[in-house]
């Protein structure tokens, strides 16, 4: 664990590292090394947040005096348009998402984290995700029932013969045709492609019924950011200020606003590793003295190794 202690505000750079034994009181918007008295619940949860988690290479804790909420940012890499399945970039994303899965699963099992805010998810897309979850459940249930029924029928000569007759009533080779048809169907079901982790670890845990996921974005903010990011990926010239606002600052501010409405003293968000919420939290805390955030950054092993962490 690394506890960042800045002279006034949250920053990834130029921070002073000291032990917890120290007691230092900083500016109202800055970092606070905790005295035992006067801790908020959010800061107690920050201090008690696990430092060794499966799939994690680094945990950074940045506490703010009087914080009403601790935000846990689990850094990720995610798919975007143009990344082909099986490519090196896709494989890297898959590795990072496997680590994210381990992290979220551990926090769910050991820290009672049952709800996760997800990058790219807006209220409109949430309806599609719920629908996909139900469809996936029905397909899985159907496939499981079909495979077991096929295996049972292939071993029951009487049932097999009757089914073959009704399936191909005018064919003297009905039994052989029906057996081949069942065997082919069984093979197709067994080779059904499993969930690809690159699609998103939080979503997989949601489909498995382990956690709930909720939007961290608005549709307008996500679409605007996506359009600008697409311009950059297409190597078209984009104003750096517009890029920083659309792709990063605006979406990060929207996420803070959404999460601030939660009554939880600690909330988890899965968001790109290129995003840093500290700057936004500095600004937020200056405007919302009763809704201040502390911050924890969690870096997955695969992400950290690639980025020198």
C-alpha positions in Angstrom: 0.0 0.0 0.0 1.1 3.5 -0.7 -0.5 6.4 1.2 0.0 9.6 -0.8 0.5 12.8 1.2 0.6 15.9 -0.8 1.2 19.4 0.6 -2.3 20.5 -0.4 -4.2 18.6 -3.0 -4.5 15.2 -4.6 -1.9 14.6 -7.2 -0.1 11.7 -8.8 3.1 13.7 -8.9 5.5 15.3 -6.3 4.0 13.6 -3.3 5.6 13.0 0.0 5.6 9.5 1.4 5.5 9.2 5.2 4.4 6.6 7.8 1.0 6.3 9.4 2.6 7.1 12.7 3.0 10.7 11.6 0.2 13.2 12.3 -0.1 16.0 9.9 -3.0 18.4 9.4 -3.2 20.1 6.0 -5.5 22.5 4.2 -9.2 21.7 4.1 -9.1 20.3 0.5 -5.8 18.4 1.0 -4.5 15.1 2.4 -4.8 14.3 6.0 -2.8 11.6 7.9 -5.4 10.4 10.3 -5.6 11.1 14.0 -7.6 8.4 15.7 -10.3 10.9 16.7 -12.6 12.7 14.2 -12.3 10.1 11.5 -15.3 9.9 9.1 -16.6 6.4 8.2 -15.4 7.0 4.7 -11.8 7.5 5.9 -12.0 4.6 8.3 -13.0 2.4 5.3 -10.1 3.9 3.3 -7.6 3.1 6.0 -9.0 -0.4 6.3 -9.2 -1.1 2.6 -7.1 -4.3 1.8 -3.6 -3.8 0.6 -3.1 -7.3 -0.8 -5.7 -8.3 -3.3 -5.5 -11.0 -6.0 -4.7 -9.5 -9.3 -3.4 -6.2 -7.8 0.1 -4.7 -8.2 -0.5 -1.4 -6.4 -3.0 0.3 -4.1 -2.7 4.1 -3.6 -4.7 5.7 -0.8 -5.3 9.4 -0.9 -7.3 10.6 2.1 -9.1 13.9 2.5 -10.0 15.3 5.9 -13.7 15.2 6.5 -14.5 13.0 3.5 -18.0 11.7 3.3 -17.2 9.1 0.7 -14.2 7.1 -0.5 -14.0 6.4 -4.2 -12.2 3.2 -5.2 -11.0 3.5 -8.8 -10.2 0.1 -10.3 -8.1 0.9 -13.3 -8.8 -0.9 -16.5 -8.1 -1.3 -20.2 -11.2 -1.9 -22.4 -12.3 -2.6 -25.9 -12.9 0.1 -28.4 -13.9 -0.1 -32.1 -11.3 -1.5 -34.4 -9.7 -3.9 -31.9 -9.8 -7.4 -33.5 -10.4 -10.4 -31.3 -7.1 -12.4 -30.9 -4.9 -9.4 -31.7 -2.1 -8.4 -29.3 -4.1 -5.5 -28.0 -7.2 -7.7 -27.5 -5.1 -10.2 -25.6 -3.6 -7.4 -23.4 -7.1 -6.2 -22.6 -8.2 -9.7 -21.8 -5.4 -10.1 -19.3 -6.2 -6.8 -17.6 -9.9 -7.7 -17.4 -9.0 -11.1 -15.9 -7.2 -9.2 -13.1 -10.2 -6.9 -12.7 -12.4 -9.9 -12.4 -10.2 -11.2 -9.5 -10.2 -7.8 -7.8 -13.9 -7.3 -7.9 -14.7 -10.9 -7.0 -12.3 -10.6 -4.0 -13.9 -7.2 -2.9 -17.4 -8.8 -3.3 -16.4 -11.9 -1.2 -14.3 -10.1 1.5 -15.4 -6.5 1.7 -19.1 -6.8 0.9 -18.8 -4.8 -2.4 -22.1 -5.7 -4.2 -22.4 -2.7 -6.5 -19.9 -1.4 -9.0 -20.1 1.7 -11.2 -19.0 0.9 -14.8 -17.3 3.1 -17.4 -19.2 3.3 -20.7 -22.5 2.4 -19.1 -25.3 4.9 -19.2 -29.0 4.5 -18.1 -30.0 3.8 -21.7 -27.3 1.1 -22.2 -28.2 -0.4 -18.8 -31.5 -1.5 -20.2 -29.7 -3.4 -23.0 -27.4 -5.0 -20.5 -30.3 -6.2 -18.3 -31.9 -7.7 -21.4 -28.7 -9.4 -22.5 -28.4 -10.9 -19.0 -31.8 -12.4 -19.2 -31.2 -13.7 -22.7 -27.9 -15.2 -21.6 -29.7 -16.9 -18.6 -32.3 -18.4 -20.8 -29.9 -19.6 -23.4 -27.6 -21.1 -20.8 -30.6 -22.8 -19.2 -31.8 -24.1 -22.6 -28.4 -25.3 -23.6 -27.8 -27.1 -20.4 -31.2 -28.8 -20.7 -30.7 -29.7 -24.3 -27.3 -31.3 -23.8 -28.5 -33.4 -20.9 -31.6 -34.4 -22.9 -29.6 -35.3 -26.0 -27.2 -37.5 -24.0 -30.2 -39.2 -22.3 -32.1 -39.7 -25.6 -29.0 -41.1 -27.4 -28.8 -43.8 -24.7 -32.5 -44.7 -24.8 -33.1 -46.8 -27.9 -36.9 -46.9 -27.5 -37.3 -43.1 -27.1 -34.7 -42.6 -29.9 -36.6 -44.8 -32.3 -40.0 -43.1 -31.6 -38.5 -39.6 -32.0 -36.7 -40.7 -35.2 -39.9 -42.0 -36.7 -41.9 -38.8 -35.9 -39.0 -36.7 -37.1 -38.5 -38.5 -40.4 -41.7 -40.7 -40.9 -41.0 -41.6 -44.5 -37.3 -42.3 -44.3 -36.1 -45.9 -43.8 -32.8 -44.4 -42.5 -34.7 -42.2 -40.0 -32.8 -43.6 -37.0 -29.4 -42.9 -38.4 -30.4 -39.5 -39.6 -31.9 -38.6 -36.2 -28.8 -39.8 -34.3 -26.6 -37.8 -36.6 -28.8 -34.7 -36.1 -28.7 -35.1 -32.3 -24.9 -35.6 -32.3 -24.4 -32.5 -34.4 -26.6 -30.4 -32.2 -24.8 -31.7 -29.1 -21.4 -30.8 -30.6 -22.6 -27.3 -31.5 -23.9 -26.7 -28.0 -20.7 -28.0 -26.4 -18.6 -25.7 -28.6 -20.7 -22.6 -27.8 -18.2 -19.8 -27.3 -17.8 -18.9 -23.7 -17.9 -15.3 -22.4 -14.8 -13.4 -23.5 -13.4 -11.5 -20.5 -12.2 -8.7 -22.8 -15.9 -7.7 -23.0 -15.7 -6.6 -19.3 -15.1 -8.2 -16.0 -17.8 -6.3 -14.1 -20.3 -7.3 -16.7 -19.3 -11.0 -16.3 -19.8 -10.8 -12.5 -23.2 -9.2 -13.2 -24.2 -12.0 -15.5 -23.1 -14.5 -12.9 -25.4 -12.8 -10.3 -22.6 -11.9 -8.0 -22.8 -8.1 -8.2 -25.0 -5.3 -9.5 -23.6 -2.8 -12.0 -24.8 0.7 -12.4 -24.0 3.5 -14.9 -21.0 5.8 -14.3 -21.8 8.0 -17.3 -24.6 9.7 -19.2 -25.3 8.8 -22.8 -24.4 12.4 -24.0 -21.1 12.5 -22.1 -20.0 9.1 -23.3 -21.0 9.7 -27.0 -19.2 13.1 -27.0 -16.1 11.6 -25.5 -16.2 8.6 -27.9 -16.5 10.8 -31.0 -13.4 12.8 -30.0 -11.5 9.7 -29.0 -12.4 8.2 -32.4 -11.0 11.3 -34.1 -7.7 10.8 -32.3 -7.5 7.0 -33.1 -8.2 7.9 -36.7 -5.1 10.2 -36.6 -7.1 13.3 -37.2 -6.1 16.5 -35.6 -8.0 17.4 -32.4 -7.5 20.3 -30.1 -5.8 19.0 -27.0 -8.1 21.0 -24.7 -11.2 19.6 -26.3 -9.8 16.1 -26.1 -8.9 16.5 -22.4 -12.4 17.9 -21.6 -14.5 15.5 -23.7 -12.6 12.3 -23.1 -11.4 12.8 -19.6 -12.5 15.8 -17.4 -16.2 15.9 -18.4 -16.7 12.2 -18.0 -14.9 12.1 -14.7 -16.9 15.0 -13.4 -20.1 13.3 -14.5 -19.1 10.1 -12.7 -18.4 12.0 -9.4 -21.8 13.7 -9.6 -23.6 10.3 -10.2 -21.7 8.6 -7.4 -22.3 11.4 -5.0 -26.0 10.6 -4.9 -25.2 7.2 -3.4 -25.6 6.8 0.4 -22.6 4.4 0.6 -19.5 5.7 2.3 -17.3 3.7 -0.1 -18.1 3.1 -3.8 -16.2 1.2 -6.5 -15.8 2.4 -10.0 -14.2 0.5 -12.9 -12.7 3.2 -15.3 -9.8 3.5 -17.7 -6.4 3.6 -16.2 -5.6 6.8 -18.2 -8.2 8.6 -16.1 -7.2 10.3 -12.8 -9.9 11.4 -10.5 -7.7 13.4 -8.1 -7.9 16.6 -10.1 -11.7 16.4 -10.3 -11.9 15.5 -6.6 -9.9 18.6 -5.7 -12.4 20.8 -7.6 -15.4 18.9 -6.3 -14.3 19.1 -2.7 -13.7 22.8 -3.0 -17.4 23.2 -4.1 -19.0 20.5 -1.9 -17.7 20.8 1.7 -20.2 18.3 3.0 -19.7 15.8 0.2 -15.9 15.5 0.0 -14.2 12.4 -1.5 -11.2 10.5 -0.5 -9.6 8.4 -3.3 -8.2 4.9 -3.6 -6.5 3.8 -6.9 -6.2 0.1 -7.6 -3.9 -1.0 -10.4 -4.3 -4.5 -11.8 -1.1 -6.5 -12.2 -1.3 -6.8 -16.0 -2.0 -3.1 -16.3 0.9 -2.2 -14.0 3.5 -4.4 -15.7 2.6 -2.8 -19.1 2.8 0.7 -17.7 5.8 0.5 -15.5 4.0 0.3 -12.2 
